[in-house]
Amino acid sequence: MIRPLNPPITNWSGKRIWLIGASSGIGAALAQRLLSSGAQVVISARRAEELDKVASGHSLAHTLAFDVTDTGAWPQALSLALQHLGRIDLVVMGAARYDPTHSWEIDLDQVEKSFDLNVVSMYRGLSVIVPKLIEQGTGGIAMIASISAYTGLPRALIYGATKAALNNLAQTLYFELAPKGLAVYLINPGFVQTPMTSVNDFKMPGLMTPDQAAAAIMTGLEKGRFEIRFPRGFANALRWISRVPDRFRFALLHRMTKM
Ligand SMILES: NC(=O)c1ccc[n+]([C@@H]2O[C@H](COP(=O)([O-])OP(=O)(O)OC[C@H]3O[C@@H](n4cnc5c(N)ncnc54)[C@H](OP(=O)(O)O)[C@@H]3O)[C@@H](O)[C@H]2O)c1
């Protein structure tokens, strides 16, 4: 049997997990599932009241509100997360924004804010978390990107580029950190019904609920996958399309998106 790229997680009970970007959508659903499975979870995002709702009724939940774009907030956030958890077995970084854009209507403010949140904030987090995990000698980092990273898609002009950056970043992280005993996961979801996608006015193929997405993420982590993509059919099809010669790929995408 082929060995998984990361150590499979066989039991969630007692796992100490920091979820960043978990006041709504996929992160909130993942928090609920992890807490129900016995993990101890620190839930982070900006809106404290929404975090409280996610944590409500769970004795193993802690909330930690901060803004990931605030470089100076990260060291204290890590130290508070460690106060709650003692050690970090897994951090899931999913804070992001989505500004659907065509190439003829570029808003530089949206470009800067998207790259700052979706990409630069990952580096902000990594700059404090990676040294800590190396010191611990154990633990894992999961970054939520998107299958829009695979190929240029209509309206994903800004978002797709930020998520493509994360796909590249995760590979370097794996390359460098796996030999140090750390796990690195790249989570590439397809369409999930969350506040983020509520702006979409087109039919979203393979649309999942946040709870289905959370279940798919946990299955991927349990199997020790490096890349966790879902839903499998749509994600695999898009991945395949991204690898066919340019001429056929553009034609296929025009036909699929009717654009
Ligand atoms: N939904 C989809 O179809 C889909 C598809 C592919 C990938 N994804 C990815 O999945 C992840 C979760 O997205 P979602 O769909 O669940 O959307 P969502 O419900 O809008 O969740 C985004 C989360 O990021 C947090 N956040 C935003 N800005 C922040 C900041 N400056 N500091 C701290 N937290 C911040 C938000 O909380 P606050 O507003 O409280 O800060 C919220 O908890 C994102 O990385 C997204 O790109 C989603």
The ligand as a Gaussian input file, in Angstrom:
#p B3LYP/6-31G(d) Opt

LIG

0 1
 N      -17.567000      28.653000      -0.031000
 C      -16.903000      28.162000      -1.050000
 O      -17.505000      27.769000      -2.088000
 C      -15.416000      28.016000      -0.996000
 C      -14.794000      27.367000      -2.077000
 C      -13.427000      27.229000      -2.058000
 C      -12.696000      27.712000      -0.998000
 N      -13.327000      28.351000       0.030000
 C      -12.498000      28.847000       1.110000
 O      -12.953000      28.354000       2.339000
 C      -12.595000      29.252000       3.394000
 C      -13.811000      29.564000       4.229000
 O      -14.739000      30.267000       3.403000
 P      -16.323000      30.182000       3.599000
 O      -16.888000      29.856000       2.287000
 O      -16.622000      29.365000       4.773000
 O      -16.657000      31.730000       3.814000
 P      -17.106000      32.584000       5.064000
 O      -18.265000      31.954000       5.733000
 O      -17.226000      33.970000       4.536000
 O      -15.855000      32.466000       6.053000
 C      -14.769000      33.333000       5.996000
 C      -14.185000      33.394000       7.390000
 O      -13.018000      34.230000       7.367000
 C      -13.106000      35.129000       8.474000
 N      -12.349000      36.332000       8.197000
 C      -12.499000      37.174000       7.156000
 N      -11.643000      38.198000       7.259000
 C      -10.928000      37.993000       8.399000
 C       -9.900000      38.707000       9.048000
 N       -9.415000      39.847000       8.537000
 N       -9.399000      38.214000      10.206000
 C       -9.880000      37.061000      10.729000
 N      -10.843000      36.321000      10.138000
 C      -11.365000      36.803000       8.996000
 C      -14.591000      35.405000       8.618000
 O      -14.945000      35.830000       9.909000
 P      -15.083000      37.344000      10.413000
 O      -15.847000      38.094000       9.379000
 O      -15.825000      37.175000      11.702000
 O      -13.705000      37.848000      10.618000
 C      -15.149000      33.998000       8.398000
 O      -15.087000      33.266000       9.605000
 C      -11.991000      30.488000       2.686000
 O      -10.585000      30.351000       2.667000
 C      -12.529000      30.362000       1.280000
 O      -11.721000      31.019000       0.341000
 C      -14.668000      28.522000       0.061000

